[in-house]
Amino acid sequence: MADTLEDDASLAESIVKYAERATMAEAKVSNLEQRLAQLEVNSQMGAPPPNMAYYTPEAAYCMPQQQQTQISPTITVPPTQQ
């Protein structure tokens, strides 16, 4: 009789652990599905993924660069008014 109670408790404990692991795995899968859906939406819109430069730095070199404005070599200070 004691063996049966221990076996039942062990079985219940194993079921609880399995359910907890299954819940964590389900949450991870849901997170991955959300991220994949976001990537698919971005690719349909033609936008690069936000972390593309991290994973493929060579592609970042092909991106059009923003032109920098030329800074004047001399600085002019207006006269102070009193």
FENMO-V870562 format. One record per residue. N is the residue number from 1. RES is the residue in one letter. SS is DSSP state (h for helix, s for strand, l for the rest). PSI is psi in whole degrees, 0 to 359 (none if undefined). NEAR is the number of other C-alpha atoms within 10 Angstrom. Layout:
N/RES/SS/PSI/NEAR  N/RES/SS/PSI/NEAR
This chain:
1/M/l/320/6  2/A/h/323/7  3/D/h/322/8  4/T/h/320/9  5/L/h/319/10  6/E/h/320/11  7/D/h/318/12  8/D/h/318/12  9/A/h/319/12  10/S/h/319/12  11/L/h/317/12  12/A/h/319/12  13/E/h/319/12  14/S/h/321/12  15/I/h/319/12  16/V/h/315/12  17/K/h/319/12  18/Y/h/317/12  19/A/h/321/12  20/E/h/316/12  21/R/h/322/12  22/A/h/322/12  23/T/h/318/12  24/M/h/319/12  25/A/h/322/12  26/E/h/320/12  27/A/h/319/12  28/K/h/317/12  29/V/h/318/12  30/S/h/318/12  31/N/h/316/12  32/L/h/321/12  33/E/h/320/12  34/Q/h/316/12  35/R/h/320/12  36/L/h/318/12  37/A/h/320/12  38/Q/h/319/13  39/L/h/321/16  40/E/h/320/13  41/V/h/316/12  42/N/h/321/14  43/S/h/328/12  44/Q/h/331/10  45/M/h/353/9  46/G/l/5/9  47/A/l/140/10  48/P/l/154/12  49/P/l/151/13  50/P/l/336/9  51/N/l/28/9  52/M/h/321/12  53/A/h/333/14  54/Y/h/314/10  55/Y/h/329/10  56/T/l/78/10  57/P/h/333/11  58/E/h/332/11  59/A/h/333/11  60/A/h/332/13  61/Y/l/338/10  62/C/l/352/8  63/M/l/144/9  64/P/l/134/7  65/Q/l/146/8  66/Q/l/139/6  67/Q/l/136/6  68/Q/l/142/6  69/T/l/144/6  70/Q/l/129/6  71/I/l/136/7  72/S/l/138/7  73/P/l/342/6  74/T/l/150/6  75/I/l/127/7  76/T/l/130/7  77/V/l/124/6  78/P/l/151/6  79/P/l/147/6  80/T/l/142/5  81/Q/l/136/4  82/Q/l/none/3
